[in-house]
Amino acid sequence: MLLGVALAGLSLTAPGCAEKELPVFDKPAIDEVRTLLVVPLQSPPESGAGAIASGIVASRLQWARYPNLTIVEAPVFYRLVAVPGGSPCDEDALRLGREMGADAVVTGSVAFAPDVPTEASPPRGMSKSLKDSKAYEDFVPRTGSASLDVRILSVKSSRPIYANSASAKGAAGAEIFAKACEAALEPLEKHLLKSRK
């Protein structure tokens, strides 16, 4: 157990291996999960990134339709438990998971760091007066990087059974969060495809 805690913050890659070893990936515990609750990921309250990323995580897992795995996303319950900002801490997430009869809870955090805007060329035909106006800012591409930490907590043992981090760069919006979610969930999804056939 102590070794597992010591390795929890490390991402190791064995020489000659393409796949990285995750800090936490308890495959037998994941195989026991039948109901998985997705709660909003933590993010700065004004950004809304946590709600977007948790929606993408839930959608990816729901669309895959893994046998014997029910994905639950219950935004109404976040308001019912009066969680500030809609992002529960681990204890609240586990309590909510117990109340909803879930075996595990998906939690974590997400952040977006915008690039410094660069001068963009206005679209062809844009008048100089419009270029000098506030509306011109709408044409400046908004890009940056998103970072995502995803954890799955076992309701029974109150400990992480999966943890992975990923980041992506690109245009601001749901697409950048989708890229980071795909990378963070890839090892889990591969395992679920093999183990739930």
PLY file of the C-alpha trace (Angstrom):
ply
format ascii 1.0
element vertex 197
property float x
property float y
property float z
element edge 196
property int vertex1
property int vertex2
end_header
0.00 0.00 0.00
2.81 2.41 0.90
4.50 1.74 -2.46
1.21 2.50 -4.24
0.96 5.84 -2.44
4.57 6.67 -3.28
3.98 5.94 -6.96
0.64 7.77 -7.09
2.26 10.98 -8.31
4.59 9.38 -10.83
4.04 8.52 -14.48
6.53 5.86 -15.43
7.48 4.63 -18.87
9.43 1.39 -19.10
12.28 1.40 -21.65
11.08 0.07 -24.97
7.39 0.21 -23.98
4.92 2.42 -25.81
2.30 2.56 -23.04
2.92 4.52 -19.89
2.17 3.00 -16.53
-0.59 4.92 -14.82
-0.19 6.21 -11.28
-3.38 4.32 -10.24
-5.04 1.61 -12.32
-6.66 -1.11 -10.20
-8.10 -3.29 -12.97
-9.76 -5.89 -10.68
-11.55 -3.10 -8.78
-12.65 -1.48 -12.05
-14.02 -4.83 -13.23
-16.33 -4.86 -10.18
-17.90 -1.48 -11.06
-21.44 -1.78 -12.42
-22.67 1.80 -11.85
-20.38 4.78 -12.37
-21.45 8.27 -11.27
-19.88 11.25 -13.06
-19.79 14.45 -10.99
-18.64 17.87 -12.23
-14.87 18.18 -12.41
-13.35 20.99 -10.39
-12.47 24.14 -12.32
-12.46 27.89 -11.79
-16.15 28.75 -11.14
-16.34 31.41 -13.86
-14.97 29.15 -16.60
-17.60 26.41 -16.66
-14.84 24.05 -17.82
-15.65 21.46 -15.13
-19.23 21.04 -16.31
-18.15 20.83 -19.96
-15.40 18.26 -19.29
-17.58 16.09 -17.02
-20.28 16.09 -19.71
-17.73 14.93 -22.28
-16.44 12.19 -19.94
-19.98 10.94 -19.28
-20.90 11.04 -22.98
-17.78 9.12 -24.06
-18.48 6.35 -21.56
-22.24 6.27 -22.31
-21.82 6.14 -26.08
-19.43 3.20 -25.82
-22.24 1.15 -24.19
-19.98 -1.16 -22.24
-21.88 -4.28 -21.13
-22.78 -4.35 -17.43
-21.73 -0.72 -16.91
-24.26 2.04 -16.27
-23.05 5.63 -16.47
-25.00 8.12 -14.36
-24.70 11.86 -14.67
-27.09 13.62 -12.32
-26.68 17.41 -12.38
-29.88 17.89 -10.36
-28.26 16.13 -7.42
-25.39 18.64 -7.31
-27.89 21.37 -6.45
-29.69 19.14 -3.97
-26.55 18.55 -1.93
-25.79 22.30 -2.06
-22.21 21.93 -3.24
-20.63 25.37 -3.75
-19.79 25.87 -7.42
-21.28 22.49 -8.34
-17.96 20.65 -7.93
-18.03 18.29 -4.95
-14.92 17.38 -2.98
-14.04 13.66 -2.74
-16.04 13.14 0.46
-19.15 14.76 -1.03
-18.72 12.82 -4.28
-18.43 9.51 -2.40
-21.45 10.36 -0.23
-23.44 11.22 -3.35
-22.28 7.96 -4.94
-23.51 5.99 -1.92
-26.87 7.79 -1.95
-27.33 7.03 -5.65
-26.23 3.40 -5.34
-23.11 3.84 -7.50
-20.10 1.55 -7.21
-17.63 4.29 -8.17
-17.48 8.02 -8.82
-15.60 9.92 -11.54
-14.07 13.12 -10.22
-11.05 15.29 -10.98
-10.15 18.75 -12.26
-9.80 20.64 -15.50
-8.19 23.94 -16.47
-7.78 26.01 -19.61
-4.81 28.34 -20.15
-5.34 30.72 -23.09
-2.48 31.63 -25.39
-1.56 35.28 -25.61
-3.68 36.60 -28.50
-1.75 37.45 -31.62
-2.71 40.02 -34.19
-4.98 38.28 -36.67
-5.73 39.30 -40.20
-9.27 40.53 -40.52
-11.55 38.64 -42.87
-11.50 39.88 -46.45
-13.87 42.77 -47.04
-13.96 43.94 -43.41
-13.99 47.69 -43.24
-11.28 49.59 -41.38
-13.87 51.03 -38.98
-14.98 47.51 -38.00
-11.36 46.40 -37.65
-10.79 49.20 -35.15
-13.94 48.36 -33.18
-14.53 45.98 -30.26
-16.29 43.53 -32.65
-12.91 42.79 -34.25
-11.93 40.81 -31.16
-14.45 38.16 -32.22
-12.22 37.36 -35.18
-9.04 36.87 -33.14
-8.54 33.12 -32.73
-8.76 31.97 -29.11
-6.34 29.14 -28.55
-4.66 27.61 -25.57
-4.08 24.41 -23.67
-6.41 22.34 -21.51
-5.20 20.06 -18.74
-7.38 17.35 -17.24
-6.99 15.08 -14.22
-9.50 12.22 -14.05
-9.92 9.96 -11.03
-12.33 7.14 -10.33
-13.02 6.58 -6.64
-14.39 3.30 -5.34
-17.44 3.95 -3.17
-16.86 0.72 -1.21
-13.21 1.37 -0.31
-13.20 5.22 -0.60
-9.94 5.09 -2.56
-8.87 5.84 -6.14
-9.01 2.89 -8.54
-8.07 4.87 -11.66
-6.14 8.11 -12.14
-4.76 9.67 -15.28
-3.84 13.13 -16.53
-3.70 14.55 -20.03
-3.41 17.86 -21.81
-4.28 19.15 -25.25
-3.64 22.29 -27.28
-5.86 23.94 -29.83
-8.81 26.23 -30.32
-10.75 27.13 -27.20
-14.06 25.37 -26.81
-15.42 21.92 -26.21
-13.05 20.39 -28.81
-9.94 21.01 -26.71
-11.58 19.42 -23.65
-12.68 16.48 -25.82
-9.05 15.89 -26.87
-7.82 15.97 -23.26
-10.69 13.67 -22.15
-9.91 11.18 -24.91
-6.26 11.00 -23.86
-7.06 10.75 -20.12
-9.66 8.00 -20.63
-7.84 5.98 -23.32
-6.26 3.34 -20.99
-9.57 2.90 -19.13
-11.55 2.55 -22.36
-9.11 -0.01 -23.76
-9.44 -2.06 -20.58
-13.25 -1.81 -20.57
-13.38 -2.97 -24.21
-11.32 -6.08 -23.37
-12.86 -6.94 -20.01
-16.54 -6.31 -20.83
-16.91 -8.28 -24.07
0 1
1 2
2 3
3 4
4 5
5 6
6 7
7 8
8 9
9 10
10 11
11 12
12 13
13 14
14 15
15 16
16 17
17 18
18 19
19 20
20 21
21 22
22 23
23 24
24 25
25 26
26 27
27 28
28 29
29 30
30 31
31 32
32 33
33 34
34 35
35 36
36 37
37 38
38 39
39 40
40 41
41 42
42 43
43 44
44 45
45 46
46 47
47 48
48 49
49 50
50 51
51 52
52 53
53 54
54 55
55 56
56 57
57 58
58 59
59 60
60 61
61 62
62 63
63 64
64 65
65 66
66 67
67 68
68 69
69 70
70 71
71 72
72 73
73 74
74 75
75 76
76 77
77 78
78 79
79 80
80 81
81 82
82 83
83 84
84 85
85 86
86 87
87 88
88 89
89 90
90 91
91 92
92 93
93 94
94 95
95 96
96 97
97 98
98 99
99 100
100 101
101 102
102 103
103 104
104 105
105 106
106 107
107 108
108 109
109 110
110 111
111 112
112 113
113 114
114 115
115 116
116 117
117 118
118 119
119 120
120 121
121 122
122 123
123 124
124 125
125 126
126 127
127 128
128 129
129 130
130 131
131 132
132 133
133 134
134 135
135 136
136 137
137 138
138 139
139 140
140 141
141 142
142 143
143 144
144 145
145 146
146 147
147 148
148 149
149 150
150 151
151 152
152 153
153 154
154 155
155 156
156 157
157 158
158 159
159 160
160 161
161 162
162 163
163 164
164 165
165 166
166 167
167 168
168 169
169 170
170 171
171 172
172 173
173 174
174 175
175 176
176 177
177 178
178 179
179 180
180 181
181 182
182 183
183 184
184 185
185 186
186 187
187 188
188 189
189 190
190 191
191 192
192 193
193 194
194 195
195 196
